[in-house]
Amino acid sequence: MTGAVANAELRNFSGLLVLVGAGKMGAALLDGWLRLGLDPKTIAVIEPQPAPEIAALTARGLKLNPEQNAIAGATAVVIAVKPQIAEAALPALAPIVAPSTVVISIMAGRTLDSLAAALNRPCALIRAMPNTPAAIGRGITVAVPRNATAAARTLADRLLAATGAVEWIDDEALMDAVTAVSGSGPAYVFLLAEALAQAGAAAGLPAALAAKLARDTVAGAGELLHRSPLAAATLRENVTSPGGTTAAALSVLMAEDGLAALMTRAVAAATARSRQLAQ
Ligand SMILES: NC(=O)c1ccc[n+]([C@@H]2O[C@H](COP(=O)([O-])OP(=O)(O)OC[C@H]3O[C@@H](n4cnc5c(N)ncnc54)[C@H](OP(=O)(O)O)[C@@H]3O)[C@@H](O)[C@H]2O)c1
């Protein structure tokens, strides 16, 4: 789906969208929806401590912490509270969920079974895992549906696409590995910038210069990767001359015990932890 299509479809949305939890992720979604032209009058936000920007949207018709009966039978409910408070927050949502409601949860580790049990209502359920670049509209979200019609899935896709790309899977068991790759992945990239800066300082650069070079290199290479149709391996090969400086570094990074082996262990550890935490 192109951004233009998502844009048009969200602008024409005439149902009621309820956002539960407007912290970092919830606010990123809300920003994205508004950027795509969703009318604030079609949105209700449930949030105990709304940011001033969100409170200000009430002037444009957004409903903030409305009475339950004002939002009963919502078209879609997006749950963006911390997983730890799901037990407290979810049962209170049941009365606003109708059989036609599309419930989308972005809570890490909360399975479709646990969501269904907590809501205890027939409805379309979508479990989604976004990542932090959502804050700048450049996230990637993986979604798995249950009991969702094509229309429910399309609506969820459009809502989630407001913060970046969306991929759909059918096998919920893959969510642990998804969490380990894209959910936790931004931290690995930040660590790469840290490690490159440390290595630059160790090679004799002033610390501030090393940090700047590492940061801009990671950001610039990421942007190049984003804009290029080429595979990461091809982009790497394109900047590696035989016998050159990059090749010398890559012979270390690509050794048997190098980055690929380390990353495989790191992702396996995160996958195992996600499996342990899932409920
Ligand atoms: N951040 C990420 O990178 C990321 C990635 C993947 C998935 N997620 C998932 O996204 C969800 C939100 O994460 P976040 O980083 O945005 O957390 P967050 O900033 O703490 O946002 C959660 C918000 O929910 C509010 N809240 C608490 N109780 C509530 C209730 N009963 N009803 C409605 N709202 C309530 C919180 O208010 P108070 O502050 O007053 O408690 C807070 O503003 C989590 O489940 C997380 O697993 C996050």
The ligand as an SDF file (V2000), in Angstrom:
LIG
                    3D

 48 52  0  0  0  0  0  0  0  0999 V2000
    8.7190    2.0840   23.0500 N   0  0  0  0  0  0  0  0  0  0  0  0
    9.0120    1.0870   22.2170 C   0  0  0  0  0  0  0  0  0  0  0  0
   10.0190    1.0290   21.5440 O   0  0  0  0  0  0  0  0  0  0  0  0
    8.0520   -0.0360   22.0210 C   0  0  0  0  0  0  0  0  0  0  0  0
    8.2990   -1.0000   21.0430 C   0  0  0  0  0  0  0  0  0  0  0  0
    7.3910   -2.0400   20.8750 C   0  0  0  0  0  0  0  0  0  0  0  0
    6.2630   -2.0990   21.6490 C   0  0  0  0  0  0  0  0  0  0  0  0
    6.0690   -1.1590   22.6020 N   0  0  0  0  0  0  0  0  0  0  0  0
    4.8970   -1.2750   23.4360 C   0  0  0  0  0  0  0  0  0  0  0  0
    4.1780   -0.0860   23.3860 O   0  0  0  0  0  0  0  0  0  0  0  0
    3.4720    0.0680   24.6000 C   0  0  0  0  0  0  0  0  0  0  0  0
    3.6390    1.4940   25.0540 C   0  0  0  0  0  0  0  0  0  0  0  0
    5.0260    1.7630   25.2830 O   0  0  0  0  0  0  0  0  0  0  0  0
    5.5430    3.2260   25.5170 P   0  0  0  0  0  0  0  0  0  0  0  0
    7.0110    3.1770   25.4000 O   0  0  0  0  0  0  0  0  0  0  0  0
    4.7600    4.1660   24.6740 O   0  0  0  0  0  0  0  0  0  0  0  0
    5.1230    3.4020   27.0670 O   0  0  0  0  0  0  0  0  0  0  0  0
    4.7460    4.7290   27.8440 P   0  0  0  0  0  0  0  0  0  0  0  0
    5.4540    5.9000   27.2570 O   0  0  0  0  0  0  0  0  0  0  0  0
    4.9050    4.4350   29.3030 O   0  0  0  0  0  0  0  0  0  0  0  0
    3.1980    4.9050   27.5100 O   0  0  0  0  0  0  0  0  0  0  0  0
    2.1500    4.2340   28.1670 C   0  0  0  0  0  0  0  0  0  0  0  0
    1.0990    5.2880   28.5280 C   0  0  0  0  0  0  0  0  0  0  0  0
   -0.0780    4.6440   29.0050 O   0  0  0  0  0  0  0  0  0  0  0  0
   -0.5860    5.4090   30.0870 C   0  0  0  0  0  0  0  0  0  0  0  0
   -1.4780    4.6410   30.9600 N   0  0  0  0  0  0  0  0  0  0  0  0
   -1.2090    4.0420   32.1340 C   0  0  0  0  0  0  0  0  0  0  0  0
   -2.3210    3.4390   32.6120 N   0  0  0  0  0  0  0  0  0  0  0  0
   -3.3080    3.6550   31.7380 C   0  0  0  0  0  0  0  0  0  0  0  0
   -4.6830    3.2680   31.6750 C   0  0  0  0  0  0  0  0  0  0  0  0
   -5.2640    2.5100   32.5990 N   0  0  0  0  0  0  0  0  0  0  0  0
   -5.4100    3.6680   30.6220 N   0  0  0  0  0  0  0  0  0  0  0  0
   -4.8400    4.4010   29.6560 C   0  0  0  0  0  0  0  0  0  0  0  0
   -3.5450    4.7900   29.6550 N   0  0  0  0  0  0  0  0  0  0  0  0
   -2.7830    4.4300   30.6780 C   0  0  0  0  0  0  0  0  0  0  0  0
    0.6750    5.8390   30.7890 C   0  0  0  0  0  0  0  0  0  0  0  0
    0.3860    6.9030   31.6650 O   0  0  0  0  0  0  0  0  0  0  0  0
    1.2980    7.0720   33.0020 P   0  0  0  0  0  0  0  0  0  0  0  0
    2.6430    7.4860   32.5040 O   0  0  0  0  0  0  0  0  0  0  0  0
    0.5670    8.0870   33.7710 O   0  0  0  0  0  0  0  0  0  0  0  0
    1.3450    5.7170   33.6630 O   0  0  0  0  0  0  0  0  0  0  0  0
    1.5560    6.2410   29.6190 C   0  0  0  0  0  0  0  0  0  0  0  0
    1.3360    7.5710   29.2180 O   0  0  0  0  0  0  0  0  0  0  0  0
    4.0420   -0.9400   25.5800 C   0  0  0  0  0  0  0  0  0  0  0  0
    3.1180   -1.9690   25.7800 O   0  0  0  0  0  0  0  0  0  0  0  0
    5.2550   -1.4620   24.8950 C   0  0  0  0  0  0  0  0  0  0  0  0
    5.4380   -2.8410   25.1800 O   0  0  0  0  0  0  0  0  0  0  0  0
    6.9160   -0.1270   22.8010 C   0  0  0  0  0  0  0  0  0  0  0  0
  1  2  1  0
  2  3  2  0
  2  4  1  0
  4  5  1  0
  4 48  2  0
  5  6  2  0
  6  7  1  0
  7  8  2  0
  8  9  1  0
  8 48  1  0
  9 10  1  0
  9 46  1  0
 10 11  1  0
 11 12  1  0
 11 44  1  0
 12 13  1  0
 13 14  1  0
 14 15  2  0
 14 16  1  0
 14 17  1  0
 17 18  1  0
 18 19  2  0
 18 20  1  0
 18 21  1  0
 21 22  1  0
 22 23  1  0
 23 24  1  0
 23 42  1  0
 24 25  1  0
 25 26  1  0
 25 36  1  0
 26 27  1  0
 26 35  1  0
 27 28  2  0
 28 29  1  0
 29 30  1  0
 29 35  2  0
 30 31  1  0
 30 32  2  0
 32 33  1  0
 33 34  2  0
 34 35  1  0
 36 37  1  0
 36 42  1  0
 37 38  1  0
 38 39  2  0
 38 40  1  0
 38 41  1  0
 42 43  1  0
 44 45  1  0
 44 46  1  0
 46 47  1  0
M  CHG  2   8   1  16  -1
M  END
$$$$
